[in-house]
Every structure is written in C-alpha cells, then in structure tokens.
Amino acid sequence: MPPSDATSSADFPPLPKGFALFLFAFCVANAAWLATALFTGSWLWDAAGRLISTDFLNVYAAGKLALSGAPASAYDWPTHKQLEIQILGYDFAGYYGWHYPPFYLFVAAALAALPYAAAHAGWSAISFAPFVAAMRASAGGKTGFLLALSAPALAANVLIGQNGFLTAALIGFTLAFLEKRPVLAGICLGLLTYKPHFGILFPVALAAGGYWRAFIAASVTAVILALASIIAFGIEPWLAFLRWLPVTSNAFLSEGRAEIEKMQSLFALLRTLGTAEWIAWGAQMALSGATAFAVWKIWRSREHAFDLKAAALSVGVLLATPYIYLYDMVAITVPIAFLVSLGMSRGFLRYEIPAIAAAILLVAIFPFVKLPVGFAASLAVAALVLRRLFFPLAAR
C-alpha cells in the first residue's frame, strides 16, 4: 500500500544496488541532455537568439487570448496561429493547436502573465514538483525521488514545455491517496479531466472497488471546474471546444497531421506500419476493451495488494488510449513506482528489475528510432503486472 503521511523513508528497504545505479545514470543523462540543449540552442532560444517554437507556444498563446478577453479565439486555428507567430517574432511551419477544455485556460492565463522564456522554464519546474511528490507517495522516500529524476521522457517534457509531469502527478496522487484519503484522491482525478482520455479507466476501477466517495468527489470537482470556467470566460469557449473537437480528432488520428509516429499507442503503431485506419481502430478498441475488463476484474478482487491494483490501472490507462505522445510516457513511472514499492516490501521476482529497466530504456530510445516504442514499454510493464497476478511466487 502507498505510504501514509507518517511513514518515513527509513521504513522502506533500499533499492537493489544495480538498479539504483541504473536510475542514477538516467538522472545524470537527463541533466546532461538539458544542459547540452540549453548551450547548443535547442532549448528556449536557438543559436540566433530567437525563441524556439515548441508545444508550449500553444498554451502561452491561448493564455494571452484569455487575458485579452477573447478566450474562445484560442480554439480558432488561424487566429491562434497568428498570435503564436507574433509571440515568436517569426513564422514557422505547422501549427501548435489548443485542444484542452476551457478550464485549462486558468493555467494558460497564469503562465501568459510571465515573459515567454520564464513561463516555459517555470512551467516545467512548477509541474515537476508535484510529480516528484506523487512518486514519493507511490514508491516511498528516496526511491520515489530517484524514480522521478530518472523518468524516461523527462527531458522531452522540459524541452517542449509539455504537461506530462502534471498528468503523471494527478494519476499518481489519485492512486496514492485513494485508500486513506478518497475525497482528496477524487479531487485529483477531477483535475485530470483536463486530459480526459487519461481518466477513462478510473470510473471502471472505482466502481469495481466500491470507491464511491472518490467517484463523487471527482465528479463534483469536474463540474466545479466547468462552472468556474464559464463564470470566468463565458460559455463561448465551451461551444468552440465542442465544435473543434471532432476536427482536432480527425486531424490528429485520421490525417496524422501531428506526426502519428510520435504517438505511443497500438493505433499509432499500426498506422505507422501502414495498416488501414479501420483495422487500427478495431485493434485499439479491442485492446481498450480487454484492458477495461482486466481492470474491472482486478479491482473487484479483495485478494490482490493495492499496489498491484494501482500498477494495473495506471499502466492500463496508457494502453487504453489511442492518443498518447512521447511526453505522456512520463506517466509510465507511476506503475513502475507501485511495482517497485511492491518489490521492496515483498521481494522482487526473478528478472523483474531487468524488465523494468528495459521498459525505461524503450521509452528513452525513441529519439533514435522514431517508432511507438512507448507502447512496447507499456506492454512490458503490463506483463510484469500480470506476472504478479498469476505467478506471485515466481522464482526470485
């Protein structure tokens, strides 16, 4: 079970030395990658001293529109793109679209009140803090801290200013708080509705396990967020969001405008390999359905440790959605953290640590292979969960 607030890091046994060194090497690699990017013109500013166009630009531009009294314009592609060009001071190929529910405009507006570079770097730092806290709550003490710093796709999130840290933190906190603080867990889950496709399996698990207080708290939180955004920005952003949602889905998933090979799902893998779209959708829906059924069965059982249930749900979330990018793969640290917690308290199974290391490496090699290796990493972690479920006494 996740540690309580009163649990100290001394209550957790140390990680196996070889695995700890592996994670520490990733910490060093992440730091070196970011430092190199900064000094070679690949982060924040290019070699000519210009601001670099990255995913964060869409958040900053949407925030500027919200602050100017035109929040609905964030969903208008031409208007939004023109402001992005204005912010950078030069035109660029492509477009960084704003596709979030209107209540995420609160975050965007707060960031847009700062200079661009400060907002970009500051967002990474601000969102990384709860991610670290969530990993410590999931794995306990220094282990959680080490897992957070060595997270695969950490550098990718920082370089482009994405929200993978926030997504992983909310998933981690929801699970870490669920047993002893269900209302707080529900609030975290309600906040996760800013990316609703990462919450689709949580109602299945909560209903199966009878966590109704968390379920209600999540629903109330989502409603409050929606109402707060209507009070602050009016109803127009919601109408624009709903109007552009199918257009966005078609552009990203059907037309592949956002480089579908960067997605880390079964759907993306099949489309990258040239499979017909209907076949890819059929396979993804079958996988999502099977994953939902497995989560239901696991969470209905009273025999399994909570850490194992949490690992099953958090990796299931990664498998069930077709829309998951490399930066979202930071969230694979959540099921890994629960598996590590289980291993430290009950003993690691044979080859379990090498398999976890392999999953981390799979995500890390994406820049060199440009394939949905994150999907393979999720499958590897899911296999470890299933092994714990069906062969808990496997040779150690």
Helices and strands as residue ranges (DSSP letters): G 9-11, H 17-39, H 56-67, G 71-75, H 77-88, G 102-104, H 105-112, H 116-139, H 141-149, H 154-160, H 164-178, H 182-191, G 192-194, G 196-198, H 202-209, H 212-233, H 236-249, I 250-254, G 260-262, H 266-272, H 277-300, H 306-320, G 326-332, H 333-346, H 352-364, H 366-369, H 373-390
